[in-house]
């Protein structure tokens, strides 16, 4: 029997976090400004959410829309501020102008996390060469997850890539958790589970009223039920 699937839900504030946990989320991704696809939240927001729930939190390290690192010293400073607020897991990922991983920026920011666990986010779906990116990051401390839809356009386009990458588990660069998110729908779950994928990430799917409305515990609960095969 496959192990219980991990369900990660995007939370913008304490209300979202409490609802997501009530619905059965295992982990939250904390961000702000979804108009820019998710930027680093304020330390006070992280501290408030950390006090309100007892599930794992992964906090975004991203200062502007797009996948360029931008001001790396500022990113390092923000990481420190977020750690002081209680963050101990993170989300990051930077590409250079050629579509390759910005290894210098990733190494510098990850190095400031003191071996905290972190996710390389959907920048991988914009990378010129996914396989090369994975291999370049294979030995980075703390990296334990790739958040990916398999393609820039979302899971509908990326499903074959996700299944193929899951089949390579154990190869160099493919031993991290594959966390599927980005246009993910419940109808995708059976094929992904059949491929051995056991980690799922939802944002808009947890919000029946759209991004202007809060996370719904009932919507999260429906995902929990399907992932658990109930």
N, C-alpha and C positions, 0 to 999 in steps of 0.2 A: 504494500500500500504506500502511495506517495505521502510525504509528510505534509502537515498543515501548511497551506500557502500563506505567505506574508502579504498583508494588505496595507499599503501606504497611502495616506490621504493628504492632499495639500490643505494646509490651514493658514489662514491669514490673521486670525486673532483667537482670543480665548474661547469665544462662542463656538467657532469652528472646531477647535481642539476638543472641547468637551463633547460636542455632538459626534465627532468622528470616533472618539474612544467609546462612547455609549453604543455606537453602531457596530463595534467590533474591529476597528482599525488596530493594527499592531504597531504602527509607526506613523509619524507625521513628517511631512516636509514643510518647513516654515519658510514663507516668502512674503514679500509685499509687492504691490504694483504688477498685477497680472497683465496690464496693458503692455508691459515690457517683458512679458513671459516670465516674470518672477525675479525679483531682486532681493538683496539682503534685507531682512527685517530689522527694526530697531532693537537694540539690546533690551529695552524695557518690555517690548512685546515678547521676546524670548523668555525673559524672567517671569512674566505673568503666566505664560503658557506652561512653563516648567513647574510653576507652583500649582497649576490647575489640573494637570493630568500626570499619570505615572507611566505612560508608554514612552517608547523611544522617540526622540526628536532628531531630525536631520535638518540643519540650518543652511540656507543658501548663502554662498559667497559669490556675489555677482553685483556689480555696481552700475551697469548700464546695459541696455538692450544690445543683442548681438553676442558673439562668442569671442571677441577680442578681450584680452585680460585688462587692458587699460592701465590704470594706476596701480601697479603691483604693490608698492609700499603701502598704499592706502588699503588695499585688500588685506595685507598682512596685519595692519592696525585694526581693521574691522574684525578680523578673526580673533584677535586678542580681546577686543571689547565683548564679542559674543561669547567667548569662553568665560569671561568674568561674569557674564549674565547667566551662566549655567549650561551653555551649549557644549556637548561633548561628541557630537557627530555632525558631519557637514556634507554639503553638496557643492561641487565645483567642476570646472572644465573649460579650457581655453584653446582656441585655434589660432594659428597664424594666418596671414593673408593668403597663403597658398593652399589653405585647407588642411594643412598638417597640424598635428598637436603642437601647441606652444609649450614645449617641454620645460624650458627655463622658468616660465611663469607657473606652470603646474607644480614643478619641484619646489619652487620658492614658497608658494602658498601652502602646499601640503607639508613642507618642512616646518612651518610655523604652527602646525596643529599638534605637535608632540605625539605622533602616532595615534591620534583619534581616528576612528573609522570614518571613511568618507566615500561618497558616490561620485563617479564621473557621469555627468548628466548628458542630456540629449545633444550636446555638441558632437558626440560621436555620430549622430545621424546626419550631420553636415560635413563630416570629415571626407577628405579626398580619398582616403584609403583606411577603412575600418580595421582591417587586419593589421596594417602597419601601426596604427595608433595603439591597438591593444598590446602589441609586442613591445612598443616603446615604453609603455606604462607598466609592463609586467612585474617589475621588481619594486615599484614605489610602495613605501610603507603606508599602511592605513587604508589603501584602496581595496575595497571588498565588493563593490557593486558597480554595474553599468546600468544607468537608466536609459532605455532605448525603445523606440518604436520599430526599429529595423530599417527605417527610411525617413527622410525628412518630411514626407507627406503624411506619415502616421502609420498605424498598425495595418490598415487595409493594404497599403503598398508594401509594408515591411515584413509581413507574416512569413513568407518563405525564408527571408534572411534570419529571422528570429529562430525558426525551427532548425535551420542549418547550423547556426551558432550554438544552439543548445546541444546539438549532436557532437560538437567539438569540445565539450566540457572535459577538462583535464589537460588539454593541450596548452603550451605556453601562451599566455595572454587570454585564455578562455576558462580559467579556473575561478573567476569571480562570479558572484551572483548576477544573473540576468533579471533585471527588474523591468518589466514591460509597462510602458506608459506612453501616451501620446495618441489620442484618437482611439483609445482602447474601449471596447464595448463588451457587454456580457456575452454576445454571440461568438467572440473570439476565444473565450476561455476554454472550451472543450479541446480545441486543437492545440492550444498552448500547453495545457495541462498534460495532454497526451504526449507532447514532446519533452516532458519532464521539467517544464518551467514552473516555478513555484513562488514567484514574487510579482506582485501587481501594484501599479501606481495609478491613482485616479485623482482628477481635479474637478473638471466640470461635471463629470458623471455623478459626483456626490452632491450636486447643487441643482435641484429641480428648477429653481428660479433663475439659473444662470449665475454668472460671476458677481452680479450685484446682490445676490441673496446668499444666505449662510449655508454651510454644510448641513445636510439633512441626515439625522441619525438613521431614519428609515431607509434612505437610499444607500447608505453605507452598509446597513444591515442586510439589504438584498444582495450586495456584492459578497458579504461574508457568507451568506447562505449558499450562494452558487459556488464560491470557492471551496466551501466545506463539503459540497456535494449533497446538500440537504434539500 
